Amino acid sequence: MGPKQEEETTLSLRKRNEELERELRKSKEREEQMKQELQRAWERLKVAEDGEERLCSQLAELEAEAVIDARASHARMLSLMEQLSQPHTLPS
């Protein structure tokens, strides 16, 4: 191999090395962007999960209140039915 050919091979290898380094930098940048995007998605998921937890808790409280109200209404209705079934005397 002559000096000219060695120089061409060296230049070719340097050029290829530069291309590979550029591709590596771009790949690392894409990886970093993907990590950031994944982190943002994780944070949104956490917010959604926390919101879901709060809503479930509130729903459970409302359901408990509804049951208490229904029982109270039922008891009041039974009381009124009992009162209506009692004979009433009219004042004379």
LUMFI-444454 format. One line per field, with one value per residue (C-alpha): residue number from 1; x, y, z negated. Coordinates in nm, 2 decimals. Each point is the difference from the previous one (the first is absolute). Layout:
// LUMFI-444454
num NUM;...
px X;...
py Y;...
pz Z;...
//
This chain:
// LUMFI-444454
num 1;2;3;4;5;6;7;8;9;10;11;12;13;14;15;16;17;18;19;20;21;22;23;24;25;26;27;28;29;30;31;32;33;34;35;36;37;38;39;40;41;42;43;44;45;46;47;48;49;50;51;52;53;54;55;56;57;58;59;60;61;62;63;64;65;66;67;68;69;70;71;72;73;74;75;76;77;78;79;80;81;82;83;84;85;86;87;88;89;90;91;92
px 0.00;0.14;0.01;-0.28;-0.22;0.07;-0.09;-0.33;-0.07;0.08;-0.22;-0.28;0.03;0.00;-0.31;-0.18;0.10;-0.14;-0.32;-0.03;0.07;-0.27;-0.25;0.10;-0.06;-0.34;-0.09;0.09;-0.21;-0.30;0.06;0.00;-0.32;-0.17;0.10;-0.14;-0.32;-0.03;0.05;-0.27;-0.24;0.08;-0.08;-0.33;-0.08;0.07;-0.22;-0.28;0.04;-0.01;-0.32;-0.16;0.08;-0.16;-0.31;-0.04;0.02;-0.25;-0.23;0.02;-0.09;-0.29;-0.13;0.02;-0.19;-0.26;-0.05;-0.04;-0.25;-0.19;-0.02;-0.12;-0.26;-0.12;-0.03;-0.19;-0.23;-0.07;-0.06;-0.25;-0.17;-0.03;-0.15;-0.25;-0.11;-0.09;-0.36;-0.05;-0.27;-0.14;-0.03;-0.36
py 0.00;0.33;0.33;0.15;-0.30;0.00;0.37;-0.07;-0.28;0.21;0.29;-0.25;-0.14;0.34;0.10;-0.32;0.06;0.36;-0.14;-0.26;0.26;0.23;-0.29;-0.09;0.36;0.00;-0.33;0.12;0.32;-0.21;-0.23;0.31;0.14;-0.34;-0.01;0.35;-0.10;-0.31;0.19;0.25;-0.29;-0.16;0.33;0.03;-0.36;0.07;0.31;-0.20;-0.29;0.25;0.16;-0.34;-0.08;0.32;-0.05;-0.35;0.12;0.27;-0.24;-0.24;0.29;0.10;-0.36;-0.03;0.33;-0.12;-0.33;0.20;0.24;-0.29;-0.18;0.32;0.06;-0.36;0.03;0.33;-0.16;-0.29;0.24;0.20;-0.32;-0.11;0.34;-0.02;-0.35;0.11;0.09;0.37;0.15;0.33;0.26;0.05
pz 0.00;0.10;-0.20;0.21;-0.06;-0.37;-0.01;0.18;-0.24;-0.30;0.13;0.07;-0.35;-0.16;0.20;-0.10;-0.36;0.01;0.15;-0.28;-0.27;0.15;0.00;-0.35;-0.12;0.18;-0.16;-0.35;0.06;0.11;-0.30;-0.24;0.17;-0.04;-0.37;-0.06;0.19;-0.21;-0.32;0.10;0.09;-0.34;-0.18;0.19;-0.09;-0.37;0.00;0.17;-0.25;-0.29;0.14;0.05;-0.36;-0.12;0.21;-0.12;-0.36;0.06;0.17;-0.29;-0.24;0.21;0.02;-0.38;-0.04;0.25;-0.19;-0.33;0.16;0.16;-0.34;-0.17;0.27;-0.03;-0.38;0.03;0.25;-0.23;-0.28;0.20;0.12;-0.36;-0.10;0.29;-0.10;-0.35;-0.06;-0.04;-0.21;0.09;-0.27;-0.11
//
